[in-house]
Amino acid sequence: MRPRACCGCLAVPLLLLLICYLVTFFQVGQPYLEARSRWNSAQIRDYSVQVSYGTLADNYDHSSEMVQDGRLVQRVNLSTGHADVYPARSPVIDLQFDSVAFYLLLPFGFYLCDVQYEPVYGFPSRTVENDFDLGIVIEITSFVPE
């Protein structure tokens, strides 16, 4: 006869997983929902941003993005001066909201993603994604609604 599985053996890991999700929600989820609501209610569809991309150790790209009707219409690398058009790519603000939403699904999302939100409009002004090596930093250094 096989021994029966102990219900308590499964309850402890499930309880720990639930606690991790609750911590993630209160540290990442609740501020995300409030910021997203503020951004959506502002209804800003036309704007320009300057963005700094890098790691915790070094910045490797500074760019300017122009968004019209919620779509990225132009991106200029400020280091090289080259303008690129990315019709299929989403604006950086949308990408940052999507990134934070992804980390909400992970049990340790509060550890893997650190976000600072702009206080008036609510968009993520600085996002640090910890990839266990360097950490990816995306920072909006200038925002101009049009």
N, C-alpha and C positions, 0 to 999 in steps of 0.2 A: 504494500500500500504506500502511495506517495503522501508525504506530509502536505497539509493544506497551507496555502499562502497566508501569511499574516496580514491582516488589513492595516495594522499599525506600521508595517514595513513600507507600505505605499503612502500612507498618510503624511509621514514626516517629509519626504522629498516634495510632495505636492504642496504641503503647507509652506515650505521654503520657497518654492516657485511662486506661489501666490503672494508672499511677502515681497519678493523681488519685483513683481509686477505692480504692486501697490506703491512701492517706493519709486519706481519709474514713473508711475502716473503722477504722483504728487510733486516730484522734482522736475519732470520734463513735460508730462501731459497737460497738467492744469495750466501752467504758464503758456504752453503752446496753444491751447484752446482759446484762452483769453486774447493772446496776440493775434491769432488767426481771425478771430471775430472783429478785432479792432481794424485789421488790414482790410477785411472784406467790407466792413461798414464804411470805410473811407472811400471805397470805389474809385481808386486811382488806377487808371488804365494807361495814362501817358506820363512817362517820367524818364529821367536820366540818372544813372548811378555811376560812381567810380568804385571799383572793386579791387581789393588786394587778395591775391591767392598765394598760399605758401604752406610751409610747415611750421612747427613750433620753433624750429631753428633758423629758418630763412624764408624770405618772401621771394617768389620766383616769377610773379606776373602781376602787373598793374594794368587794369583795363578800364575802359569807359563803355557803358552799354546804354543804348537808346531803345526805349520801349514805347510802342504806339499801339493803342487798342489792345493792350495786354500781350503783345507779341514782340519778340526781340527783332528789331529791324537793322541794327548796326552794333558792331562791337569793334572797338579800336584798342589795340595793344599800345598802351602809353609808353612802353619801353622802346618799341620799334617804330611806332607811328603808323603801322599797317592797319588798315580798316578791313574787316571781314564781315560778311553777311551770313548769318546762321538762321535761315528761315525755319528749320525744323527744331532748333534748340529752344528750350524755354528760357525766360528771363531768370537771372540769378536769384531773385527773391522767391519765385515759384520753386526753383530747384532747392533752395534752402528749406522752405516749408516741407517739401516732399522728403528731404533727407531727415529732418527731425521726426516726421511722421513714421518713417521706416524704423527709427530707433525706438519709437514707442511700442513697437511690436516685439522687441527683444526683452528678455527678462532682466538683463543688466544694462539697458539702454541709458539709464542715468549715469553710468560710468563711462559709456562709450561716446556720449555726445554732450557737449557743454554749449549752451546757447545764451546769447544776450539779445534782448529785443529792444528795438527802438521805442522809446516811451510814448511818442505821439501817434505814429501810424501803425506800430505793432509788428513791422517786418523784422526778421532776424538780422540784426546788424553785425553780429559776430558769431560764427559757428566753428567749434573745434570738434572734429571727429577723430577720436583716438583709435588709430589702427594698430596699436601695440608697438609701433616702430617710432614714427616721428610725429604723428598727429597732423591732420590736414586742417588748415585755418583758412576760412573765407570771411573777409571783413569788408563791409560796405563803408567806405570812408566818406562818401558824399551822396546825398539823395536830393534830387530836385524834381518835385512834381510839376507838370506842365499843364 
